[in-house]
Amino acid sequence: MQLVHFRFIAILCALLCVLSVGQQQTLAQATATADDTAAEESSKDDDKDDDEEEEEEEEEEKADAKEDGKGDSDKDGDKAKDKDSDDEKEEAKSDSKPTPKKPKVDPRVKRIAEMEAEMKELKAEAALAKARQDAELNEIKLELERISAEASLESARRKKATATFSLESDLLAAENALLKQKFAKLKQESDLASLENMSVVSEITRDIALADNREKAKSRVLKAIEYKSQPFRGGELHISDRRIPLNGVITARTANYITERIHFFNNQSDDPIFIVIDDSPGGSVMAGYRILKAMEASDAPIHVVVKSFAASMAATITTLAEHSYAYPNAILLHHQMSSFLSGNMTEQAEQLEVNQEWARRLMGPLCDKLETTPEKFVKEMYENSSTGDWEEFADRACELKWVGNIVSQIREESVVKRPTTTNSSGSFIIIGGALEPLRFDGTEEVDEQGNRFKRLPRLHPFDCYFVHNPDGYYRF
């Protein structure tokens, strides 16, 4: 900014110099012009005076010539006129006073005087112009001095501001350095605290991991499973992880599930395979026949175990198995094959023939193992039950050769993980038009009369409740 001010001042000075030189040249030119004009006018006046004198001389000569050319006849008249004129002149002289004669002024002198006056006027104007120029120059000089002073003041202010800014910058830099030191100290303290926390967290995490590992170790059995060729000894049955559950109604899906696992375990080894029946009412003849044929084709021995209930096709599978076991209070049930016939008489007769053939194919091997005939076995069914559903507890069924062995204890060695299944009854109830599983978790309900009660699950066949229920609080 200061450099700009100096440049501005220099430009103004140059302009002032140009103006001063220009005015001086203009004044000199005016003075020279005035002198030349005066000289020209003086020479013109001289020429004019010469011309006037020559004209006067010519007029006098012409007048003399005219007077000489007049006749003598006029002389007498002229004399008389001259006499009269002389008399008149004398009278006029006697009457009037004598008039003094004005001195003749030289026109050159007059012209010179006028030129001198004009020169004075031009000099006065030149002096006035110079005075005005000096005044303007003085004003410009004053303005330059004022601008220079303002520039100096602005420069001083800027220097002061720069010094102040530099001082503040140094102060901020010092504060920033101090803050950095404090931050570094806090960071060190934070890192130290973080390390301590990490150490504590690491220790806690290690303890938690150790506890989790202990819990996982508790939730698993790390003992190796022993595959015994003779799993049943002294009334105790050891079931390995080569185990296949058979529960519920036997369908084609059930047959697929069981036969696939029989084939897999056979391909794996010749160790015993266990089909465990907790509760099965029987089911499809075709599906059951597939299971029987897979059992016959197995190189590994198949052991069938009944824990609660096996009826119809499930009981047939148990009886026809080479190795079969049951708890003494388990129930086995045999009856005639049943079907649902429909159509005309001919169609029903054809369906009956098919059913009789199935009965022959299944009941023939069953009666052979029981050392009886189909007719005698059917007769015994109705002798023991009016409906033909002949059920026996396992200890009695063992005597009838429906099951091979009665077990007092069963060791499920395949259960090596803590069970996580929920307690569900397996029953269903209609809610909002949909079939929903009914869980019996002891939730209390209220009926339409406002009475509180708890709902009991549906019982399996040949089961009953043994509950003290005098006020009907538990309901089926």
Residue, then its C-alpha position, 0 to 999 in steps of 0.5 A: m500500500q505504501l508503494v502505491h502511495f509513493r507511485f501516486i505522489a510521483i505521478l502528481c509531481a510529474l503532472l505538476c512539472v508538465l503543467s508548470v512548463g506548459q504555462q511558462q511556454t504559453l506565457a512566453q508565446a503570449t508575450a512574443t505574440a503581443d510583441d509581434t502584433a505591436a510591431e506589425e501594427s506600428s509598421k502598418d500605421d507608418d505605412k498608413d501615415d505615408d499614404e495619407e501624406e502622399e494623398e494630401e500632396e496630390e490634392e494640393e497639386k491638383a488644387d494649384a493646377k485648377e487655380d492656374g487654369k482659370g481665365d483672366s476674366d475672373k481676375d477682376g471679379d476675383k479682385a472684387k470678391d477678394k476685396d469683399s472677402d478681405d473686408e469680411k475677414e477683417e470684420a470677422k477678426s475684429d469681432s472674434k478672438p484669436t483661437p490657439k492652434k492644436p499641436k499635431v500628434d504623431p499617430r506612431v506615438k499614439r500607436i506605441a502608447e496603445m501598444e504599451a498599454e496592451m503590453k501592460e495588460l498582457k503582462a498583468e494577465a500573465a502575472l495573474a495566470k502565473a499567480r493562479q498557477d502558483a496557487e494551484l501548485n501550492e494546493i497540489k503541493l499541500e494535497l501531496e503533503r497531506i497524502s504523504a502524511e496520510a500514507s505515512l500515518e497508514s504505514a505507521r498504523r499498519k506497522k503497529a497492526t503488524a507488530t500487534f498481529s505478530l505479538e498475538s501470533d507469538l502469544l497464540a503459538a506459545e498457547n498452542a505449544l502449551l496446549k500441545q504439551k497439556f494434550a500430550k500429557l493428557k494423552q499419556e495419562s489416557d493411554l496409561a488409563s486405557l492400558e490399565n482398563m485394557s488390562v482389567v478388561s482383558e482379565i475380565t474377558r479372560d475370566i468370562a472366557l474361562a467361565d464360558n469354556r467351563e460352561k461349554a465343557k459342562s454342557r458337553v460330555l467329552k468321554a468317547i462313545e464306546y460301540k459295544s457289539q453286545p449292548f445289552r447286559g444284566g438288564e442294562l441297554h447301552i444306546s450309542d450315537r448310531r440312533i434313529p428315533l421313530n415317533g408318531v404316525i409312520t408315513a412315507r416321510t418317516a420311512n425315508y428318514i429311517t431307511e436313509r439312516i440305516h443305509f448310512f450307518n451300514n456304510q459307516s461300520d458294522d456296529p449296532i444300530f438302534i431304532v428307538i420308539d418313544d410313542s408310535p400308534g403305527g401307520s402306513v403299511m407300505a412305509g412300515y414294509r420299507i422299514l422292515k426290508a431295510m432292517e432285513a438287508s442291514d449287515a449291522p445288527i438292528h436293535v428296536v427299543v420301545k420306551s412308552f407305546a408301540a401299536s399296529m405297524a410299530a408293534t409289528i416292527t418291534t416283534l419282527a426285529e431280531h433284537s428288541y427291548a422294552y421297559p416293563n411298563a411300556i405297552l404293545l398293541h396288536h390288532q387286525m389291519s383296518s382300512f377305509l373302503s369306498g366306492n361300489m361293491t365291486e370296488q370295495a371287493e377289490q380293495l378288500e382283496v388288496n388289504q387281505e393280501w397285505a395282511r397275509r404278507l405282514m401277518g404271515p412272518l409275524c405269526d411264524k415268529l410267534e409260532t401260531t397261525p393268523e386265524k388263531f392270532v386273530k381269535e386271541m385278539y378278540e378273546n382279549s379285547s372286544t374291539g380286537d385291540w390286544e394290548e399288553f404291558a411289555d413284561r407280559a408281551c415278552e412272555l408272548k414273544w412280542v418283544g425280546n427283552i425287558v430292560s431295567q435301565i437304558r444308557e443313552e450314550s449319544v446324548v453328549k450335549r446339554p439338551t436345549t429343546t423346549n417343553s412342548s406337549g405335541s398337542f394342537i388347538i384351533i386359534g383364529g381358524a389356524l392350528e397352533p401348537l398347544r404348550f402346557d407351561g402352567t399358564e392359568e386361564v379364565d373361563e366364561q363364568g370367571n373361574r380360573f383353571k389350567r389346561l392339561p395336555r391330551l393323553h396318549p393311548f392307554d394313558c391316564y391322569f393320576v392327579h388330585n383335582p377336587d374342584g376341577y381346577y385342572r381340565f382336559 
